[in-house]
Amino acid sequence: MNKQVQTPAPLVGQRIDQNAERVKQATSHVVTNTKDAVERAADNVESGLHHATDKAADAAHRVTDKAAELGGRSREVYDETVDRADAWLEQARGYVREKPVQSVAIALGVGWLLGRILRR
C-alpha cells in the first residue's frame, strides 16, 4: 500500500540543476536591478550636489561682487568727505588769517558756551 514513486537519479539531478539555474538567474536579475537603482540614486545625489555647489558658488560670487562695489563706493564717499573737510579747514584758516581778532573772539565765545553746556 505504500507505493513510492521512485524517480531516477539523473532526473532528480536535472531538476536540481534547473532549480539552481533559476535561482542563479533570479539572483543575477535582482543584483542587476539593485545595482542599477543604486547607480541611479548615486547619479541623482551627485547631480543634486553639483547643483547645490553651483548655486553656492554663484551666491558667493554675487556677494563678493557686491562687497567690491560697496567698497568702491565707500572709498569714493570717504575721499569726497576728506576733500570737503580739507576745503572747510582751508576756509577756516583763510578766515582766521583775514580776521584774527574776530576769530579769537568767536573761539572764546564758543569755548565759554560749551563750558556752560557741559557743566550741567
PyMOL commands that set and color helices and strands:
alter all, ss='L'
color gray80, all
select helices_A, chain A and resi 9-98+100-119
alter helices_A, ss='H'
color red, helices_A
deselect
rebuild
show_as cartoon
